[in-house]
Amino acid sequence: EEASGRWRVKLEDGSEVEFESSNLVALDAVKETATRYLPECIGNRRVLENEGNGIYKVIEQRGIGYRMSPDLADRDPTGFAVSLHCVVHGEVSEGWLRVQIPKENMPLNRYRFG
């Protein structure tokens, strides 16, 4: 650290990056996440509505269970789900919304749902 509170880091390619110490985040503050998937459609029925900027609203009356992979049969073993009108953020690829969920928000127990 320089006296000015700025840091200079040399990257593998030889270039240097400078940033202020106020932009640093303690490693213990970085949250671990779990990747889960939600289908955009189930059969021919749309279950997520695109609100823009990676935001999607659940429009399925019964809610939607998270999947471990982009496969309808690969349900999250805890039964973790999102309810009608919940809003989630993620990236869509090939009909699936990929969501990063902070691990502290994940259920610890197994639940049953629809």
C-alpha positions, -999 to +999 in steps of 0.1 A: +000+000+000+012+034-008+009+064+016-019+078-005-042+048+002-038+035-033-027+000-043-007-010-074-009-046-085+012-062-113-007-087-134+006-118-150+007-101-184+031-074-170+005-047-169-003-028-137-036-019-121-040+008-095-070+012-072-079+029-039-080+010-006-116+021-001-125-003-030-111-033-013-133-060+002-122-083+030-121-119+019-144-129+047-170-104+033-171-122+000-203-144+000-202-179-012-230-187-037-248-217-050-258-219-087-294-230-093-316-229-124-352-219-132-369-228-165-384-200-185-412-223-196-427-256-184-442-273-214-457-246-235-465-224-205-442-194-197-434-193-159-409-164-158-416-128-171-386-108-183-386-074-164-353-063-181-317-060-169-315-097-158-346-094-136-373-120-139-407-123-121-423-156-113-457-158-130-465-195-122-493-198-097-477-227-079-442-212-079-412-228-094-387-252-078-350-246-084-331-271-104-295-282-099-289-281-136-308-270-167-330-302-166-366-302-154-360-336-137-329-324-117-348-307-088-330-291-059-330-319-032-340-294-005-372-285-025-360-248-026-385-228-047-396-193-056-432-183-052-457-164-074-446-128-080-411-133-065-383-115-085-350-132-092-319-120-110-298-141-133-287-149-169-308-167-194-293-193-218-312-218-239-345-213-219-329-215-184-323-187-159-290-193-141-292-178-106-265-173-080-280-176-045-260-167-014-254-199+005-267-183+038-301-180+020-302-217+011-325-240+031-308-265+054-336-290+055-355-310+029-389-296+021-417-310-001-434-288-027-459-293-055 
